[in-house]
């Protein structure tokens, strides 16, 4: 508001700027003032005369009815008549509410076409209107269109809903490595787990729920899988799981950094992608540093205690993330490394080994648990080989960043740890201990690295086709089903300790690469690692995925296969008439994600690859089951879980109380490591994260540490689960 004098002019300028400083829109207007307008001030209001908001679930199951909540606001000093219209669509229908507000759940009266509803809005009033709709598609995305017409204008809103298939979802993954380095043609046949018909003759159950099947095929030239299908890579996009603690955040940071290193070392890195990724990495880094103490330690949750293993793991990933080419975009203070190493060194024993803090007799990562062994003279000795090797690798990696006298102390501690591991070599029998120790000793150039390598080489296991791996228990090979003299590769199931086997095998791969470079054994190891993948960009869990990415990045850098890769891959689906896709993979599209949806999910997939180089083809198939015997279960039952639901008797069961009771079943280890309890909520129910966090802070469960809520699901994070029954 301004006062204008006679014969004066006023220039109004409006300019909108982007964060980069460039001008988007620039408007200007000149107002001439007259003596008569000196005291006639004009009032202007930017309030919209009429507004409408729509909210409702964005995800539902096939067959469910959804109520869209419309909020109408009249901001004018006079009454309005609003005509609401639900526009016709073949994707949904209107649900008729019968007299008395009654709606039959499984037999509601539905109708298509446009549906209109007249609403009277007094001056300055607001009105809440429910619009019931029922999606009629089996699965997919639909758009519900609602418009409002008044005397002053028209508003149209579109609400998007994803319709999921019915039943408990089962996911099956198949990965195959196409090796054309010494052959010009490769034929592979992938079996699709789903049958054409769900009907089982003379049985009251079915194989799967009608309309719940879905599948897609991905093709990449890079052995790590597609590079950055989303920016950033998150636990949800990589593992299809939700994580929240420090270990989850450092996993997300690690997969983004190692994917950048993979692209850099294979000459595929683009600056625009790097900048986007590192901007997101800075956000993840801030989330990790939220739980860093100035004394040098990290903790996993706000309410948990410091962990030596976690501190060592975090600063190792920080070291890999610190790279001079992108220091202007992402930089970590050397003081963080110095303080963390100083803290870790306080937990080295006289023998040279490292121990966890007193709060973690059973560490967060169960692989780092110490063992009691009996010596030849019947004396019992406690030793922690895996944690010592883990910390030794970290100290070696960050040594050149540590400042001051702590670097000297770290060098001394490294020598003591090397001596300890050398002394324990002759008594090692655990393949994981052997693999991580051999990698640590080879990295530190120990005098016993040859003996450690021989021990590693002799402890390997092999599948039937000669692919080596390292595991505490034998890992079943990929099942092959023969039909009409064709070998159909079947999808893998989750097996016991496969994540440990992937991590140990990845350490072994790095040892072979450091010693011998690219030979036949590393190539076979890469083929085995590809065969046990359970996701397009991941393996089994967090630790094994990060170590495998590191090993495969080192292999890709040494193999230099990008420059010679020129592969033409033909995908054929006999079950889908006319489905024939040809993909060309060369050095310009090496790590690009090429994805194809499977129209009819049954039968098999034919893969015909011609050319030279390498490629990875992966297939994901999902379907819903409603029979208890077809659920996806663990090979060895580790948890016992009972869930009870209590619905309110008022307001149409609008609130629900869920009680869960659980316990750890195994005797060794005596308790679990980090555990997640995942609830899938009925459509329309929601738990605010602030209320969920209040439950965590109230001490409702002694080991409950955090919670995360997304639409339709809640995730409860526990530090460990004991053998005692506990409920909350």
BELVENRA-V687314 format. One record per backbone hydrogen bond with DSSP energy under -1.0 kcal/mol. CO is the residue of the C=O (numbers start at 1). NH is the residue of the N-H. If there is no record, write none. Layout:
CO_NH, CO_NH
//
This chain:
5_8, 8_33, 10_31, 12_29, 14_27, 16_24, 18_21, 22_18, 25_16, 27_14, 29_12, 31_10, 34_37, 35_38, 49_75, 51_73, 53_71, 55_69, 58_162, 60_164, 61_64, 66_133, 68_131, 69_55, 70_129, 71_53, 72_127, 73_51, 76_124, 80_121, 82_119, 83_149, 84_117, 85_147, 86_115, 91_136, 93_134, 94_111, 98_101, 102_98, 109_96, 111_94, 115_86, 117_84, 119_82, 121_80, 122_125, 125_74, 127_72, 129_70, 131_68, 132_95, 133_66, 134_93, 140_163, 142_161, 144_159, 145_87, 146_157, 147_85, 148_155, 149_83, 153_150, 155_148, 157_146, 159_144, 161_142, 162_60, 163_140, 164_62, 168_625, 170_623, 172_621, 173_492, 174_619, 176_617, 178_615, 184_611, 186_609, 188_607, 189_489, 190_605, 198_207, 200_203, 209_212, 214_622, 215_598, 216_620, 217_596, 218_618, 219_594, 220_616, 222_225, 234_238, 235_239, 235_241, 245_249, 246_250, 247_251, 248_252, 249_253, 250_254, 251_255, 252_256, 253_257, 254_258, 255_259, 256_260, 257_261, 258_262, 259_263, 260_264, 261_265, 262_266, 263_268, 263_269, 264_267, 270_274, 271_275, 272_276, 273_277, 274_278, 275_279, 276_280, 277_281, 278_282, 280_284, 281_285, 282_286, 283_287, 284_288, 285_289, 288_291, 289_292, 291_299, 293_296, 297_293, 298_307, 300_246, 307_311, 308_312, 309_313, 310_314, 311_315, 312_316, 313_317, 314_318, 315_319, 316_320, 317_321, 318_322, 323_326, 324_327, 326_329, 326_330, 333_336, 334_338, 335_339, 336_340, 337_341, 338_342, 339_343, 340_344, 341_345, 344_347, 345_348, 347_355, 349_352, 353_349, 357_360, 364_674, 365_368, 366_369, 371_383, 373_381, 375_378, 379_375, 381_373, 383_371, 384_388, 385_389, 386_390, 387_391, 388_392, 389_393, 390_394, 391_395, 392_396, 393_397, 394_398, 398_401, 398_402, 404_407, 405_409, 406_410, 407_411, 408_412, 409_413, 410_414, 411_415, 412_416, 413_417, 414_418, 415_419, 416_420, 417_421, 418_422, 419_423, 420_424, 424_427, 425_428, 430_434, 431_435, 432_436, 433_437, 434_438, 435_439, 436_440, 437_441, 438_442, 439_443, 440_444, 441_446, 446_449, 448_452, 449_453, 450_454, 451_455, 452_456, 453_457, 454_458, 455_459, 461_469, 463_466, 467_463, 469_461, 479_490, 481_488, 483_486, 486_483, 488_481, 489_191, 495_498, 497_501, 498_502, 499_503, 500_504, 501_505, 502_506, 503_507, 504_508, 505_509, 506_510, 507_511, 508_512, 509_513, 510_514, 511_515, 512_516, 519_523, 520_524, 521_525, 522_526, 523_527, 524_528, 525_529, 526_530, 527_531, 528_532, 530_533, 542_546, 543_547, 544_548, 545_549, 546_550, 547_551, 548_552, 549_553, 550_554, 551_555, 552_556, 553_557, 554_558, 555_559, 556_560, 561_565, 566_612, 567_585, 568_610, 569_583, 570_608, 571_581, 572_606, 573_576, 576_579, 579_573, 581_571, 583_569, 585_567, 590_221, 590_222, 591_227, 594_219, 596_217, 600_602, 603_192, 605_190, 606_572, 607_188, 608_570, 609_186, 610_568, 612_566, 613_180, 615_178, 616_220, 617_176, 618_218, 619_174, 620_216, 621_172, 622_214, 623_170, 624_209, 625_168, 627_630, 628_631, 638_665, 640_663, 642_661, 644_659, 646_657, 650_654, 655_648, 657_646, 659_644, 660_728, 661_642, 662_726, 663_640, 675_718, 677_716, 679_714, 682_685, 688_692, 689_693, 690_694, 691_695, 692_696, 693_697, 694_698, 695_700, 696_699, 701_704, 703_719, 706_717, 708_715, 710_713, 712_681, 713_710, 714_679, 715_708, 716_677, 717_705, 717_706, 718_675, 721_672, 722_664, 726_662
//
